[in-house]
Amino acid sequence: MDSNATRRSFLSMSAAVAAPAILGAQSPNDTMRVACIGVGNRGSYLLRNMLKVAGTKVVAVCDLLPERANTAAQAVEKAGGSAAVYSDFRKMLEERKDIDAVVVATPDWTHRDVDIAVLEMGKNLYAEKPLALNIADCKMIQSTAKRAKGIMQVGFQLRHDPNRHAAEKFIHEGGIGKVLMCHGIRHGGDLPRAIPWYFDKTKCGDIVVDQGIHILDLFRWAIGSNPVRALASGGTDLFIDVPPGRTVMDNYNLILEYPGGQRVNFSHHYFDPPGFSGDQERVFGSEGSVDLVAATWQPRMKRGLVKLEVPDAGEDSTYSALKAFAGYARDHKEPINNVDSALASTAMVIMATKAIYEKRIVTWDEVMG
Ligand SMILES: NC(=O)c1ccc[n+]([C@@H]2O[C@H](COP(=O)([O-])OP(=O)(O)OC[C@H]3O[C@@H](n4cnc5c(N)ncnc54)[C@H](O)[C@@H]3O)[C@@H](O)[C@H]2O)c1
């Protein structure tokens, strides 16, 4: 394989690519003033990590639930800062012209409206995945992001996980030769019962869209193209009407076919006994295979795992993603998980979900219109 070509393709797919020459929402060397919208389960974790990112300052927090917003403001205070508290994000965006960047972690079905409002106000945006729950909404966010003054990074934080990032770089540089197949397992316990919307497929898009998307995004990145069709089967076989009214599945199996002949094979369920199988993310190539989670590779014709060099080893992936966001916003660069990439990964999981529901092969062209 042409190592220059593969290196170039890694750079174009991963390292920051200069965005069009429009001025960012922030001048270089300034402290980035951040607001957080949605400070529940994920948003509070993002906030805690944002507070550790150098060159940033959280100045406002917003949640529909005042107690959550207050708890978030207390976390800012404990870290030595001070954040204004809001329950209406539009009011916050109107009042606080000093905000440079916004972290959005509201539920999936709200992403379109919140993300678009933030982008239209010219802020840099870190928005949680999935991009939205249908293609029309995804495209609406994409076109707004293209016109926006700020950058948009979507919360596929595993792309910034030091091990996975190093492993993907190795793959894109030709380390395992031609990528032939990816195999993933996400086996665990059920979704968090304290968060009801996770069990309503109209609000989260079901478990491929809301959960499976992380690993499937990593495989799409490793292969470097978009899948052409999905074959899949899934259902609810253990947690039937648990919790009451549940409409999301508890298991599925999925095969995605890619234009270069590569296949992704992914198994995802919620009845794994503790410590039994867990997560696996493996990419198989003509010269060897990589374990993304461990950042190890194994040559195909030789026994012996090789540990890859991992910069920032052990760093939390959410912290790494937010640190990268601060850099992209400061330099006005396109993130590796930008809106185009997020749209493709969201379309991929919408395609897979349709294949499961309709018990037939669904194509990329059909889903993308
Ligand atoms: N990247 C990851 O690993 C990861 C992990 C978990 C969740 N998520 C994503 O994060 C998002 C939030 O998930 P969660 O688990 O934190 O859910 P959650 O229900 O715990 O938190 C969502 C919060 O948003 C608030 N909210 C809803 N609408 C709002 C609005 N209009 N204005 C202000 N606040 C509003 C809610 O009151 C709640 O506190 C989802 O998109 C989810 O997919 C990502």
The ligand as a MOL file (V3000), in Angstrom:
LIG
                    3D

  0  0  0     0  0            999 V3000
M  V30 BEGIN CTAB
M  V30 COUNTS 44 48 0 0 0
M  V30 BEGIN ATOM
M  V30 1 N -20.9010 10.4950 24.2830 0
M  V30 2 C -21.3140 9.6650 25.2130 0
M  V30 3 O -20.6320 8.7120 25.5960 0
M  V30 4 C -22.6680 9.8570 25.8170 0
M  V30 5 C -23.0200 9.1780 26.9870 0
M  V30 6 C -24.2850 9.4120 27.5150 0
M  V30 7 C -25.1570 10.2850 26.8740 0
M  V30 8 N -24.7780 10.9120 25.7310 0 CHG=1
M  V30 9 C -25.6720 11.8490 25.0540 0
M  V30 10 O -25.8120 12.9980 25.8830 0
M  V30 11 C -27.1140 13.5330 25.7580 0
M  V30 12 C -27.7470 13.6310 27.1370 0
M  V30 13 O -27.8710 12.3350 27.6890 0
M  V30 14 P -27.9920 12.1280 29.2660 0
M  V30 15 O -27.7210 10.7050 29.5300 0
M  V30 16 O -27.1760 13.1490 29.9460 0 CHG=-1
M  V30 17 O -29.5400 12.4470 29.5170 0
M  V30 18 P -30.1730 13.1380 30.8110 0
M  V30 19 O -31.6380 12.9970 30.6350 0
M  V30 20 O -29.5220 12.6090 32.0410 0
M  V30 21 O -29.7410 14.6620 30.6820 0
M  V30 22 C -30.3040 15.5470 29.7580 0
M  V30 23 C -30.4910 16.8820 30.4720 0
M  V30 24 O -30.9210 17.8400 29.5160 0
M  V30 25 C -31.8990 18.6520 30.1280 0
M  V30 26 N -32.6940 19.2960 29.0760 0
M  V30 27 C -33.6030 18.7380 28.2420 0
M  V30 28 N -34.0820 19.6530 27.3790 0
M  V30 29 C -33.4660 20.8070 27.6890 0
M  V30 30 C -33.5390 22.1290 27.1650 0
M  V30 31 N -34.3520 22.4270 26.1600 0
M  V30 32 N -32.7780 23.0910 27.7260 0
M  V30 33 C -31.9440 22.8060 28.7600 0
M  V30 34 N -31.8450 21.5850 29.2980 0
M  V30 35 C -32.5820 20.5990 28.7610 0
M  V30 36 C -32.6850 17.7060 31.0170 0
M  V30 37 O -33.4070 18.3820 32.0240 0
M  V30 38 C -31.5650 16.8330 31.5620 0
M  V30 39 O -31.0290 17.3200 32.7610 0
M  V30 40 C -27.8450 12.6200 24.7880 0
M  V30 41 O -27.7660 13.1470 23.5000 0
M  V30 42 C -27.0760 11.3260 24.8430 0
M  V30 43 O -27.1660 10.5840 23.6430 0
M  V30 44 C -23.5540 10.7280 25.2050 0
M  V30 END ATOM
M  V30 BEGIN BOND
M  V30 1 1 1 2
M  V30 2 2 2 3
M  V30 3 1 2 4
M  V30 4 1 4 5
M  V30 5 2 4 44
M  V30 6 2 5 6
M  V30 7 1 6 7
M  V30 8 2 7 8
M  V30 9 1 8 9
M  V30 10 1 8 44
M  V30 11 1 9 10
M  V30 12 1 9 42
M  V30 13 1 10 11
M  V30 14 1 11 12
M  V30 15 1 11 40
M  V30 16 1 12 13
M  V30 17 1 13 14
M  V30 18 2 14 15
M  V30 19 1 14 16
M  V30 20 1 14 17
M  V30 21 1 17 18
M  V30 22 2 18 19
M  V30 23 1 18 20
M  V30 24 1 18 21
M  V30 25 1 21 22
M  V30 26 1 22 23
M  V30 27 1 23 24
M  V30 28 1 23 38
M  V30 29 1 24 25
M  V30 30 1 25 26
M  V30 31 1 25 36
M  V30 32 1 26 27
M  V30 33 1 26 35
M  V30 34 2 27 28
M  V30 35 1 28 29
M  V30 36 1 29 30
M  V30 37 2 29 35
M  V30 38 1 30 31
M  V30 39 2 30 32
M  V30 40 1 32 33
M  V30 41 2 33 34
M  V30 42 1 34 35
M  V30 43 1 36 37
M  V30 44 1 36 38
M  V30 45 1 38 39
M  V30 46 1 40 41
M  V30 47 1 40 42
M  V30 48 1 42 43
M  V30 END BOND
M  V30 END CTAB
M  END
